[in-house]
Amino acid sequence: MSEPSESTAEPAEEERRVVAVFDFDGTLTRRDSLLPFLWQIAGPWAFIRNATILLPTLLRYAVGTLENGPAKERVLGQFLAGKPTGEIQAVAESFATKTIPSLLDPEAVRRLRWHQKQGHMTVLVTASPELYARPWSEAEGFDKALGTRLETEDGVFTGQFATPNCHGPEKTRRLAVEGPDLRGATIYAYGNSRGDRELLAMADHRFYRTFGDSQGDPHETGPEEPEGSAGLPEGWQRGLLYSIVGGAGLYLGLTLWSGADQIWQGLRAVSPLTLAGLLLLVLAGYLVRFGRWHWYLRHLGETVSWRDNLKAFLASFALTATPGKAGESVKAYFLKRSSNVDPARSLAGLFAERFTDVFSVVLVICVGLFSLPQGRWIVLGIGGVQIAGIALLQRPRWVRRAVLLPLAGYSTARRWIRPVDTMLSDTSALLRPRVLLGGILLGGLPWIGEGVAMYILFDALGAEAVALHEAILIHAAATLFGAVTFLPGGLGGHEAASVSLSLLYGATQAQAIVATVLIRLLTLWFAVGTGLFSFKFATNNEKE
C-alpha cells in the first residue's frame, strides 16, 4: 500500500468521541471470506456441483448484467436453502473461530487493536453474512457488527435475504438505523472497494486500502480516496474469478461426459517430458507476441524499456480469460503508470494485436482447409469483412466525419472524442501494409506453434488419424469460434468446437476431450497463471 500524505487533526477532536468503522472482506482480511465459508459448508464435490449450477448467474455478474445483491442472494440460496439453521450456525461459529484468523491482514488487526487501546468505539459493517461476521466480531471485541442477514422460516434457511445486501449505500443506511449515535463523533472509516465509497465519504478520516504508518496511529496519515487506488477495477477482478470458476465447472462436465477413467488413462499417456517441451513451445510463442507488441509501441514513437513493457505484457495475461481478451487492456494501465504511455496509444496497439491475430488465425485455417472445401466460403466471408475493416481504418478521416464530428455536439461524448481520435490515427498507422504484414506473420507463428502442440498431444494419445495440418486447423478454428462467442476466454465455445472437430477428423471421444483440456491448460490457463505471477510483481513495483 502506498503511504498517503500527512494530514492534521484539530486538538479538539481528541476530546470528542471517536468511532472507527471497518469493512471486512479485503480490508480486515487479505481475501474474500464467502467462498471459503461455502466450501466449508458444502465440501469439495458439492461445492463444485453448486458452482456449476450457478455458472449462468456468475457469468451474468461477471459481465455486469446482474447486480451484486441479487447475485449473492442466488449463490447463498443455492448453498443454504432448506438447511437447518442450527447446523449452519454451528459451521459458521467454527468458521469464525478456526478459519477467519488465517484470512486476517496483520496490519489491519494492528490498526483495530490501536483503536481499541485508545478506547474508541469499533464497528464492523460488511456485506458478508452476519452468520459468521457477528460471532467473529464479538470475539474480537467489536462494539457493534452489521452485515447481511439471511431469512429463516420454521428453523431452516429460505435462501433469501432478511435485509438488503449490506453493500454501498446500504452500509451507511444500516449504520444510521442500527449503529451507534454518530452525532458529534469523529469517524474513522476503512474500506477497500467501490462498495465502501459511501461509507468512506461520511468519515472525517478515510482510509482506502491503507492503514497509515506501521506504528498504528491514524493521525499520521490522511485520507486516500478510491479513485486514487493503484488496484484494479473490481469488474476485472470479478471477471477473472468467475472465468476460473466457469472453467472448472466446464472441465468437470467434460470429465463426467467422457468418463473419469478414460480421462485419467489419456492423461497418463502424455509424459511429463512431452508436456515440458510443449510449455517451452508455448513460451516461445509468448516471446514472439511480445516482440510484435514492443515493435508496435516503437513504431508509434513510444520509447518504453523492454523490461517495463514485458512486465506489463505478461501481467495482462492474468485477464486473458475475459470476453475477447478485453481484460488484457490492463497493460495500458501499467504502461501509463510505469512509462507515462498515453492509454489511447496502448489501446491502439491492443486493437492492432487483436485485428492481426484474427487475420492470422483465418490464414492458418485457410492453409488447413483443403480437406474441408465446404468451409472455404466461411473463411472467405470473414476475410472479406477484415479487408473491409482495414480499408475503413486506412481512411480515419471518413470515421471522423461520419462518427466523431456528429458526436462532438453532445457534451457527454465530448471528452471521449480526443482519445478515440488518437487511437484511430495510431491504429491506422499500425495497419499500413508493411506493419500489417509483419504483424500478421508474427501473429501467425504462435498459432501454428500451438497447433503443432495439439498435434503432438494427439500423437501421444494415439490419435493417428489426425494429421498435422488438421490439428493446426482444429486449434485455430476452435480459437476463432471461441472468440466470436465473446464468452470469457471463449469458455464453452472453444471446447465445443475443438472436441467436435477432433471427432470429425477421427479422434475418439476420450482423445478429443483430453487433447482439448490439455491444449487449453497449456495455452489459456498457463497464460492466466503466468499473468498472475507477473501481475504480483507489477503491482508491487507500483507500491514501491
C-alpha positions, 0 to 999 in steps of 0.5 A: 500500500502506498503511504498517503500524505500527512494530514492534521487533526484539530486538538479538539477532536481528541476530546470528542468521541471517536468511532472507527468503522471497518469493512471486512472482506479485503480490508480486515482480511487479505481475501474474500471470506464467502467462498471459503465459508461455502466450501466449508459448508458444502465440501469439495464435490458439492461445492463444485456441483453448486458452482456449476449450477450457478455458472449462468448467474456468475457469468451474468455478474461477471459481465455486469448484467446482474447486480451484486445483491441479487447475485449473492442472494442466488449463490447463498440460496443455492448453498443454504436453502432448506438447511437447518439453521442450527447446523449452519450456525454451528459451521459458521461459529467454527468458521469464525473461530478456526478459519477467519484468523488465517484470512486476517491482514496483520496490519489491519488487526494492528490498526483495530487493536490501536483503536481499541487501546485508545478506547474508541468505539469499533464497528464492523459493517460488511456485506458478508453474512452476519452468520459468521461476521457477528460471532467473529466480531464479538470475539474480537471485541467489536462494539457493534457488527452489521452485515447481511442477514439471511431469512429463516422460516420454521428453523431452516434457511429460505435462501433469501435475504432478511435485509438488503445486501449490506453493500454501498449505500446500504452500509451507511443506511444500516449504520444510521438505523442500527449503529451507534449515535454518530452525532458529534463523533469523529469517524474513522472509516476503512474500506477497500472497494467501490462498495465502501465509497459511501461509507468512506465519504461520511468519515472525517478520516478515510482510509482506502486500502491503507492503514497509515504508518506501521506504528498504528496511529491514524493521525499520521496519515490522511485520507486516500480516496478510491479513485486514487487506488493503484488496484484494479477495477473490481469488474476485472477482478470479478471477471477473472474469478468467475472465468476460473470458476466457469472453467472448472465447472466446464472441465468437470462436465467434460470429465463426467461426459467422457468418463473419469477413467478414460480421462485419467488413462489419456492423461497418463499417456502424455509424459511429463517430458512431452508436456515440458517441451510443449510449455517451452513451445508455448513460451516461445510463442509468448516471446514472439507476441511480445516482440510484435507488441514492443515493435508496435509501441516503437513504431508509434514513437513510444520509447518504453524499456523492454523490461517495463513493457514485458512486465506489463505484457505478461501481467495482462495475461492474468485477464486473458480469460475475459470476453475477447481478451478485453481484460488484457487492456490492463497493460495500458494501465501499467504502461501509463503508470510505469512509462507515462504511455498515453492509454489511447496509444496502448489501446491502439496497439491492443486493437492492432494485436487483436485485428492481426491475430484474427487475420492470422488465425483465418490464414492458418485455417485457410492453409488447413482447409483443403480437406474441408472445401465446404468451409472455404466460403466461411473463411472467405466471408470473414476475410472479406469483412477484415479487408473491409475493416482495414480499408475503413481504418486506412481512411480515419478521416471518413470515421471522423466525419461520419462518427466523431464530428456528429458526436462532438455536439453532445457534451457527454461524448465530448471528452471521449472524442480526443482519445478515440481520435488518437487511437484511430490515427495510431491504429491506422498507422499500425495497419499500413501494409508493411506493419500489417504484414509483419504483424500478421506473420508474427501473429501467425507463428504462435498459432501454428506453434500451438497447433503443432502442440495439439498435434503432438498431444494427439500423437501421444494419445494415439490419435493417428488419424489426425494429421498435422495440418488438421490439428493446426486447423482444429486449434485455430478454428476452435480459437476463432469460434471461441472468440466470436462467442465473446464468452470469457476466454471463449469458455464453452465455445472453444471446447465445443468446437475443438472436441467436435472437430477432433471427432470429425477428423477421427479422434475418439471421444476420450482423445478429443476431450483430453487433447482439448483440456490439455491444449487449453491448460497449456495455452489459456490457463498457463497464460492466466497463471503466468499473468498472475505471477507477473501481475504480483510483481507489477503491482508491487513495483507500483507500491514501491 
